[in-house]
């Protein structure tokens, strides 16, 4: 598939947007699977301002924490053209790896396998005062293009495959290739956050304050919250962003709504915590954040990451527009979704042109039933 093309599901965009019973939830799937939060790019990066302080040993230590992958080399030249209008596009991923420190949090065997169960395209507008965030549902059926991973192994194209399988097949490079293929938009950067690092980051921040409008009780994610205001610690935050059976319709689309609400609450926490006035705390946060992320090679040092973060730290939650990629339920399986091509094109064109995402892009498309359940406090 050419990098600029958008697959056509074959389903008219004016088809009925709802299945006869459930939304895109995977009923019958084991409740023991754990899902990570996909943290927006500036959350992990925004506290890394030590790159310009001249504290040499800290610079070396923090840079040594950062893991990176050479996405550009793996992707080669067959990519959408870079749009030089002052904007940036960052693909932010979370994966459900069961290896290392994530094993206890993931609840699985240490088999080293992973899938990217949540993905967000973060579009930073020219001037870096606003951002648009587009979540891609993990259960979306896509035409995955041929891709080469960072070890040089080429993986065959796979029509009609689950979006989140791209990561397990070829890692970050294949996810970026797939996103660029379905959107026609070049990803300027890639950032991934893992289970253990995210949990510790939330704990180091002293928790994140949210308000729930309904009780949330999900044994699978070990989360039990009564309606009201809570300061979530790291384990509770993980439970919230991976829950799908404790609130709403049990769908992945509903879980995305909870994740987006939590990201805004986390941005607010970073914005108001005053961490930058406490050098000791800043060092602790920077150490945690740099250990938590994997980036593309363009962000592989503290200096690069801090410079990048410096352009994002002024974007507060009130200047973020968060949507889910327009999708419709798959005719053959209501537990899967397909991209609503014409509606999605409105989103992709807006990002290409550095324009606001029009409200009409998401009207009449499939959605979960968890909107408004979690709000910032």
N, C-alpha and C positions, 0 to 999 in steps of 0.2 A: 504494500500500500504506500503511495507517495506520502511524504511527510506532511503535506499541506491538506490532505484529503480528510473528509469526515465520513465515516461509514454510515450507510443508510440502513436502518433497521428493516425497511420494507413495510413498516406500519405507518399509516397516515397519522400526521400530527394531530388531527382532530378526532382520533379514535378515543373511545372512552378511557378516562384516566384512572379508573379504579377497577380492581379485580372484584369478583363476586363475593369474596369473603375477607381475606386478610390483605395487608400491604406486604412490602417486600421483606418480611421477616422469614427467617429460615427455621420454621417450626420443625421440631424433631432433631435439630442439630444438637449435639451434646452441649449441655450448659456449662461444661467444665472449661471450654475454650475461653481464653482471656483476651481482651482487646486493649491495646494501648491508646493513650491520647495522642492525637496528632497536634502538637503544639505549634502555634503560629510562629513564624521565623524569628520575630523580634523578641519573643518571650525568653528563649534560651540565650539569644545573642545580645539582648539589650543591656545586660549588666556587665558585659565584657569591655570595659573602658580602660583597662590597665595597659593596653598596648602602647599608649603614648606617655606613660608615666616615667619611663626610664628605669624602672625597677627590674634589673636584668635577670636575676634569678627567678623572679616570679614570671617574667615573660617566657623564659625557657621552660619552666615547670608547666605553665598553662598551655603553651603551644604543644608540649609533649603529650598533653591529655587528649588533644583533638585527633580523632580518626578521620581519614579522608579517602575518597575514591576519585579516580580520574574519569569523570563522566564524559568529558569532551573527547578524549581519545577514543573511548569505546563507541561513542555515537558517530564519530566521523563527520563527514560533510553533508550527508543526506538528511538535512534538518530544515525546519522552517527558518526563514531569514530573521536575523536579529533586527528588531525595530528600534531605531535610534531616535526615540522621542522623549528621552528622559525618564521613562518608566522602567520598572524591573519586574520580572516574573520569577517567583521562587516556588519550587515544589517542595512541600513539607510533608514528610511521611512518618508514620509510626509502624513498627513491625511487631509481630507476636512471636519473636524468637524465644525458644525455650532453653537457650544455652546460657552458660555463665550465671551472672547475678540475676538474670530474669527468670531462672528456673523456678525459684520459690514463689515468685509473683505470678508466673504464668500457669503454674499448676500442672505442667506437662513434663515429659521426659526430656533429658538433655540430648536431643538428637541433632541439634544444630540447625534444624529447619526453621523457616520463617516465612510469613506472608505479610504484605502491607495491607492491613485491614482498614486503614483510614488514610485518606490523602486529601490535601488541600493545595490548590493553586493560590498563592498569595500575590496579588498584583499591587505593586506600590506605584501610585500615580506620580507623574511629573511633579517635582517640588517636594515629594516625600511628606505630604501633609495628610494624605488619605490613603486608604487601602481597600481593595475589594478581595474577598476571599470566596473561592468556589470549592465546595466539598464534592468529591467524587465518590459515590456509593461503592462499597467493596463488592456488592452483588451485581454490579452492572455487567451485562454481557457485551463484550467488545470484540472487534476484529484485531487481535494482537498482531502487530507487525513482526517481521523477522528482526531479530535484535542480536547484538553482540555484547557479551558481558565484559567486565573489566579484566577477566583472565584471557580474553581473546576467543572464547568459545561462542560460536554462532548458534542461535536457537531459531527453529523454523517458525514461520507465522502460524497462528492458530485462530481461525475464524470462530466467532461465537463463544469465546472463553471468558471466564470470570476475570474481572479487572484485577482482583487482588492476587491472582495466580502469577502475574507478571514478575512479581518480586521473587517468589519461590523458584521460578524458572531461571531468571537471569539477573536477579539482584536489582540494585538501584538503576543501573543503566537501562534495563528493559522496562522498568516502570516509567522512566523519563521518556523513553522512545514511544511507549504506548500513549502517554499523556500528550506528547507533541503530535502524535498521529491523529488522535480523536479531536484535538482542539485546533490544530494548525498553528499553535503558538509556541515559540521557542522558550524553553526554561533557562533563565540566566544562571540560576543557582539551585542547589538541592541541599536540604537539611533533613536529617532523621533524628528522632529522639527515642531512647529506649525506656523500657519499664522502670528499671531500678533507678536510673538517673532522674527520670521525671518525678518519681516518688520522693527522692531525697531533695530535689529542688523545691518541691512544695513544702516539705518539712522545714527546710532551711529558711524559706520565706515566712515561716510562722503560720502557714495555712492560708487558705483562700476562703473568703466569706461569700456565701451564696444564700439565696432564699428559694425554698421549694414551695410551690403552691399546692402540691399534692404529696401524700405519703409515697415514699419509694421503698419497696421491699423486694430485693432480688437476692435469693440465696446463692445463685450462680456467681454473682460478683461480690458477695459478702457485704451487701450494702443495705442498711436499714435506717432510713431517715424519715422522721415525721415532718409533716408540713410545717414550715417555719424557717427561721434564719439559723444557719450553721456556719461554723468555721471548719472547713474540711482539712484534715491532715492528708499526708501523701497517699496512704492506703485508701482512705475514703474517696479522695479525688479520682484515683484509678478506678474504683468501683463505680463512681458516677459516670465517667466517660465511656466505660465499657458495658454498662447495663443496657439491656434491650428488653428484658422480660419484666422488669420491675415497675414500668410505667408506660402509658400509651399503648400502642398496638403490638409491641414486641418486635418492631421492625428495625432494620439497619437505618432506614430513613429517620425514624424517631430518635435513634441514638445519635445521629449526626446533629439533630437539633439540640440535644443536651450538650454535645461536645462544643458546638458553636457558642452556646450560652456560657459554658465554663471558660472558654478561651477569653471571652470578653471580661469575665470576672477576674481572670488571672492577669490580663493586661491592666485592669484597674488596680490590682494589688501591686504590681510592679511600679505603676505610675505614682502611687501614693505612699509607698513604703518608706521612702527616704533613705534607702540603703546606701546611696552614693555619699552620704554624709558620714558614714561609719566605715573607715578603711578596713578594719578587721573583718567586719561582716561582708564587705564587698569582696575581699579575697576569698572568703569561704564560699560565697555564691558563685564567684567566677570559677573556682575550682570545681564545684559541682556541675555547673553548666557546661564547661568544656569537656568534662568526662561523659556528659549525657549525650552529646551530639556527634553525629557523623556528617561530614559536609563534602561538597565537591572540592576539588583541589584549589579552586579560586578563593576558598574561605578557610584554607588549611592552617593558618597561623593566627595567633591572637591579634596581631596587627591588622590582618585582613578582615577578620571577623569583627573586631572593634570598629574599624572604619565603616564597614557595612552596617553595623548596628547603630552607629552614630547618626546615620541617615534615616533610621526607623524610629528612634526613641521618642520622637514628638508625636507619633500616631497613637492617639488614645482610642478607647473603645467607641466613643461617640463619632469617630471619623472612620469607622470600619463598616463596610457593607458585607454581610455574610449570607450567601445563598448556597443551595445545593444544585449541582448540575441538573438541568431539566431532564427528567426521565419519565418513562411510562412502563407499566407492568408488562412483562413478557407474556405474549398470548399463550404460550405452551406451559408456562410455569409462573404463577403469581408470586412465587418466592424469589423471583429474579426480576431485574428491571433492564430496560434498554434506553439508550439516549433518545430523547425527543429531538430529532435532528434540527428542525426549523427553529424551535425554541432555544436550543443550545447554541445555534448559530448567532442568535441575538447576544448571548453572553460572550462568545468568543470574539465577535466583531467589536463589542464594546471594549474589551480588554486590548485588542489590537490597536484600536483608535484612542486608547487612554481616556475613554469616556465612561460615564456612570453606567452600571448595569441596569437596564430598564426593568421596571416592575412587571411589565408584560411578559418578560422572559420566563417567569416562573408561575404565571397564572394558568390554572387548568392542568398542571402537571402532577405527577404522583408526589405524595408527601407523607410524612409520618404523623403521629398524633401526640407528640410530646412538646409542641411549641408552647412556650410560656410556662412550662413546668418549673424551669430553673431560671432565675434572674440574678443579676449582680446586686449586691447589697451595699 
